[in-house]
């Protein structure tokens, strides 16, 4: 029998790759705001392709591999190029080394995800997902131009943030994702109200609100893992004292 591929989920994946490629071109032209928005749009397609594949029961190994290649372009290469051209170039060799670190850690994150799929990655993510790291970089660019309307110059904080995001992607810290949400079950009414409030904030001040949400995700994950580590240490100390 002749084998084929599922068109809809793979087309959505290629759309995400297209916006990632456009982001690279926009960064090379110095249009960093368009590059940032392209990365954020790519995250929408990245979520849609997996959702459609699960909904239509069309998940295949081909689709998984294509999705990883698309993610590397849209969330690995594109934000690394944008980071270097926008903020890291003044640092010289250190700048391009940090940009490469971001891309390389993203590739390692994708490879680990594919290996652990169906086991350790069944619930929460091990390490920050690469789309989340790319989205943080994209929202940072949009926020910066919204507030200061100029380039960052030689900014050590952005260099440090790029390094932190790179290390978080390959860490063993637990981060949550949209796949943990089960939309088929009933939810409390306040969740719908909260969604409306978030939507209004995004529509009113997209650059600022998206950056704030990205920072909440970044630091919220760090705080949650710190709390989990503290609880784990207390349990170990109690178990040792009981012995």
N, C-alpha and C positions, 0 to 999 in steps of 0.2 A: 504494500500500500504506500502511496505517495504521502509524505509528511508535509505539513505546512506550519504556518505560524498564525497566532492570533493578531489581527490587525489593530483593533482598538487600543488595547493597553500598550502595545509596542509603538503605536503612533504617538500616544501621549508621552511616552518616554523620549521619543525623538524630538518632540516639541520642547521638552525640557532641555535637551542637548542643544537645540537651535538657539534658545535664549542664552544658554551658557556661552555659546560661540559668539553671539552678538555682544554679550558683555565683554568678551575679550577684545573684540574690534573697537567697541566704544571706549574701553580703557586705553587702548593704543592711540586713539584719536584725542584723548584727554577729556572725554565726556563721561565723567565718573558718576554723575547722577543717573544717567541712562544705564550705565553699567550696573549700578547697584539695583535699580528697579528690575532689570533683566534677571538678576540672580533671584530676587524675591518672586518674580513670576515663575521662574524655573522650579522653585520649591512647591508652587501650587500644582504644577504638572507632575512633580515627583510624588506628591501625595495622591493625585488622581489616578496615576497609572497602577499603583499598588491596590488602591481601593476598587478600581474597576476590575482588575485581575481577580481579586478575591470574590467580588460580587458575581462575576460571570464564570467563576471557577475555571479561569484560563491562565492560571499561574504555571509557567514552564521554566525549565532550566535556561532556555534561550532568553526568555524575558528577564530572568534574574541577572544574567551576565550582561545583557544590554543595559539594564538599569544601573548596574555598577559602573559601566563605562560612561554612561550619561552623567552620573553623579560626579565622577572624577573630572569631567570637563566642566560641568556647571558649578560645582561646589568645591573643586580642588584647584584646577588651573585658573578658572575665571577670577575667583577672589584673590588668588595669589598674585596674578598679574595686576589686578586692580590695586591691591595693597602696595605692591612695589612701585607702580607708576604714580600712585596718589601720595604715598607717605613715606615709603622706605627707600626710595632712590637716593635721597640726601645722605643716607648712612653708608653708601658705597657697597663694598663687599659684604658687610654685615647685613645690609638691607636685603640684597638678593638672596643671601643665605637664609635669612628668616622667612622670606617669601617661599623659598624652596622647602623649608622645614614645614610650613603650613601645608603645602601641596603633598609632600611625602607622607606626613602624618595622616592626611586625609586618605591617601591611597592605602596605607596600612590599616586604617580604620575600616575601610570598605572590605579589604581582604579578610580581616578578622570577623567582620559581620557575616560574610558569606560562609566562612568555616563554621561559625557558631550558630548559624541559622537553624531554628527548630529545637535548640537546647538552651544555652545560656541567654540567648537573645529573645526567648519566647515571650517574655513580659517586658521588663524595662530594658533599656539599652545599656550595654557595657561601654562606658566612655561616651563623651558627647557625640551625637550623630553629626556627620559632616554637613548635612543641610543646615543644621542649627548653627554650627560654627560659621558657615558662609553667610547665613542670614544676619548674624551679629555684626560681621564685617560690613555687610551691605547697609544695615540700618545705621551703623556708625558714620558711614560716608554721608548718608542722607541727613542725619542729625547735624553733622558738622557744617554742611552747607546751609542748612536751615537756620542755624544759630549764628554762625560767623561769616557765611557766604564767601569763604576763601579757603585756600589750601592749608594743610596743617604745618607745612614746613618740616623742620627736624624735630619731631615730637617723640620723645622717649616713651611716653605712655602708650602710644599706638604700637610702637615696637614691642613693648612688654606685653600688651594685650595679644598681639599676634603669636608670641611665644607661648603664652598661657593657653590660648585656644588650641594650639598645636598639641601641647602636652595633654590637655583634657581629652582630645579625641583618641589618644592612644592609652589613656589611663584606664583603670578598672572601676572608676567611680560610676555610680548608677545615675542615669538620666532617663526621664520619662519621655514618651512620644505619643503621637496621636493614635497609634495602633492599640494603646491600652484602653481607649474609650470605646464603649459598646453602645452604639446609637440605637440598637434594637431594644434595649431595656428602658423602662420608664425612669425618668430623672426628676429630682425635685424642681418645683416651679422656679425657684430663685436662679437656677442655672440658665434658664431662658432669659430672665431679666438681666443677668450678668452679661450674657452674650450680646444683648441689645446695647448695653452700656459700652462694652468694648467696641462694638461695631461703630457706634456714634463717635467714640474717641478717635478711632482710626480714620473715619471719614472727615472729621473736623481738623485734626492735626496729624496726618499720616506719618510724617517724618519723625516727629517727636514721640508720638505714642508707640510706634513700632520699635523705636530705640529703647524706650522704657520697658516694654514687654520683653525685649531681647535681654536687657540687663537683669530683669527679674528672673528670667530663665537661667541665665548664667550664674548669678550669685545664689539664687534659690537652690540650684543643684549642689553648689559647693556647701551651703549651709546644711542642707538635708544630709549629705554624706558625712559631714562633720558630726552631726547629731547621731547618725547611725553608728559611726566609729566609736563615739563616746559610750553609747549604750552597749556596744559589743565588748568594749574594754571592761565595763562595769560587770557584765555577766561573767566574763572570764575571771575577773578578780574575785567575784562571789563564789564561783565554782572552785577556784584555787583555795579560798579560805575554808570552804566546806570540807575539802579533802584534808 
